[in-house]
Amino acid sequence: MSNIAVGNIIEGTVVGVQSFGAFVNIGENKQGLVHISQVASSYVEDINQFVKVGDKVTVKVLEIKDDGKISLTMRINEEKKEERRPFKKRDDRRGGGGRGADHAGKEDFESMMKKWMKTSEDKMGDLGKREKRR
């Protein structure tokens, strides 16, 4: 049974180091890549200051792609950062400017589009008049 699955923590050996990351042999004739951004929680300018070929490292499997590529991280002991609050849709932010307006009072798409088209046509007409005056 394979122990290489997303979320698993595995011991491995660094078998290659490039400027963009380190290749780690994780057993079962498989290698994964620890991207330079996943080597340490601080900024890593030179990966060679953190790992070298032959180092034994502990990694966590982040992703296994359909083509067989395995993404790893060495940033295992970091506590998960507080989740960002959910993104609010534009309509939710505009919804009456905080004056207690609810969704029931919102215009439907068709009426908003008609207003926009009317405004646009008025502006284009004004521009046309200005051009004629020149």
N, C-alpha and C positions, 0 to 999 in steps of 0.2 A: 504494500500500500504506500502510495506516495505521500510524503509530508510536505510537498511543495503545493501550497494552496494559498490563496489570498488571505492575508491576516496572520499567517503562521510566522513564527520566529525561528530562524534557522542559523546554525553555525556554518560559516563558509571560509574559503581561502581566497584572497585577492590574487588573481591570475594575470591581470593587466591593468595598467593605469594610463589614462588619456587625459587631456586637458579638460574634457567635459564630464569625466566620471571614472569609476572603477568597475572593472568586470570581476565578478565574484563567482567562484565555483561553489555551487550549493548542493553538490552530490547528484546522483542519478544521471550522470553525464549531462548536467544542465548548468548553464551559467546565466547570471542576471546582471543587470547594470544598476549601479548606485550612481544616479546623476549627482553632479557636484553640489547641487542645491540640497541633496538629501544626505550629505556626509556629516554635516554638523549644523546646529541651530544658528550659529553665527555665520557671517559672510566668509566664504572660502575663496581666497584669491588663487592659492596654489594648492591643488589637491595633494601634491607630494608631501606637504607638511602634515597630512593626516593619515595617509595610507601608503604602503609600498607593496610590491609584489611579494607574496609569501606570508603576509600578515593574516592572522586568524581574526575574523570579524563576526559579529552577531548582526544579522540583518532581518528585516521584516519584509515579507512579500506584499507589495502594494498592488500589483496588477500583473495578470498574465494575458497577453494579447492573443488574438486569434492566430497570428503568424508564429506564435511560440515565444516571442520576446517576453522577458520577465523583468519587471521594474521592482527595484529593491530600495529600502531606506536603512540607514544606520541611525536615524533619529528615533530610536525606540522609546527611550526613557522620558521623552518630553511629554508633559501633560498637554492634553488637547486644549488648544486656545478656546476661549469662550466663543460660542457660535455667534455669528453676526445676526442681527435681527433681519427678518425676512424683508426682501425688497418690496416696496410698495409700488403698485402700479400708478401710473400718472393720474388716472381718474381718481384714485383714492386720495392722492395728495391735494388735488384741486377741489374735491368734493365740498364746496361751499366755504372754503377758507377757514374751516374750524368753527363755523357758526351753527353747527348742529344740523347741517343738511344731511339727508339720508339718500340712499341710492334710488328710492322711488321717484324723487324729483328730478332725476337726470334725464336729459334729452336722449332720444334714440339716435342712432348713427345717421339715419336718413335726414332727420331734421337738422342735425349739426352740419351735415354735408351740404344741404341746401343753403344754410346761412353762410357757410364758407364760400360756396360758389358765388352767391350774391355779392358778398364783400369783395371777392376777387374780381368779379366783372366790373363792379363800381370802380375799383382801383385802376383796372386796365383802361376803363373809359376815361378816367381823369388823366392818366398818362398820355392817352391818345390826344386829348384836348390840348395838353401842354405842348406836345410835339407840333400840332397844327399851328399854334400861336407863334412858333419860332420862325 
